[in-house]
Amino acid sequence: MVNRDRVVNEFMELVQIDSLSGKEGNIAEVLIKKLKDLGLEVMVDKAGEKVGGETGNIIAKLKGTKDKPAILFSSHMDTVVPGLGVKPVIKDDVIYSDGTTILGSDDKAGIAAILEAIRLVKETDIDYPPVEVVFSIWEEGGLFGAKYLDYSSLDAKLGFVLDSGGSPGEIITVGPAQDKIEAKIIGRPAHAGVAPEEGISAIMIAARAINNMKLLRIDEETTANIGVIKGGEATNIVTPEVFIKGESRSLKEEKLKKQTDHMVKALEAAAEEMGGKVEINVERMYPAFSIDENHQLVVKMKEVLKRMGAMANIASTGGGSDTNIMNGNGIEAINLGIGMKKPHTLEEHIHIKDLVDSSRMVYELIKVFAE
């Protein structure tokens, strides 16, 4: 079964390779060699050229021993900051960073699990279907790798993304769509001490607009937030311009549209009331996805968990991942929990047991799809 020391050592190796978003060249080089050594056909697409990164997405294929439809496994190569010079530490069967950086289990734990599962497939005398692997770039901050993935190079129509923080057994079947809302609020400058009445404060327009918005938790399926406000240079100037960035998310398209429209109208109304102007741009960042619990992806995942003696936990998420983009591009996919805890923080960690279980989970999925 899973070689515990091997998967731990490989994970420790991977997290020590710097791979911030857009800077995945070094880890891509390592992973390409590992995949080729395992006998997979490997290519790199042109996503990196399109987004200004060091490398594209890695696409690898393992020819099956059985004439079955291909299945896809995917994890992303990039990490968030502070992610340079990660020094992993093992304490009580848990892997941490040294506390000065993130660990990078998001999402190198997924990569390590996929690699270990493929090694098991090659080492054991089992039949297996065609397996395709995608290690994507620049997932953090925009899902750019998945957005520019060369889908024409893939045969799989069913996929598993290993990129959720729940323990192995968590099955994310529902995820929201997100709109990004950016606004430039335009007022009129004036000397704040000599003739403030001649000015129109963009800060005041922004404040009124935000005050009139329903934000944060809207309902069980919808959230919204204003996350960035920039503007102003000095206290003696009535601020002429303010830039705002926000978002809205919902599991339901009609609710997302309603919330986005509400935020846009609040900005427009405040600008009009106070004599200013506003320029607004709304961009759909990713689509929602919803996989039925009776779909074969879920049914086979439950069978795997039963074999492992683990419980299935069907869940939805408020976050976006490559899963959203893949579902929007013809690959039905679910996101699987792999045990990463407190990702994007200095306290990020992963239990070795979850790393081992994630590896077995992928291996068992490959076996189930061959049956």
Secondary structure, 3 states (H helix, E strand, C coil): CCCHHHHHHHHHHHHCCCCECCCCHHHHHHHHHHHHHCCCEEEECCHHHHHCCCCCCEEEEECCCCCCCCEEEEEECCECCCCCCCCCEEECCEEECCCCCCCCHHHHHHHHHHHHHHHHHHHCCCCCCCEEEEEECCCCCCCHHHHCCCHHHCCCCEEEEEEECCCCCEEEEEECEEEEEEEEEECECCECCCCHHHCECHHHHHHHHHHCCCCEEEECCEEEEEEEEEECCCCCECCCEEEEEEEEEECCHHHHHHHHHHHHHHHHHHHHHCCCEEEEEEEEEECCEECCCCCHHHHHHHHHHHHHCCCCEEEECCCCCHHHHHHCCCCEEEEEECCCECCCCCCCEEEHHHHHHHHHHHHHHHHHHHC
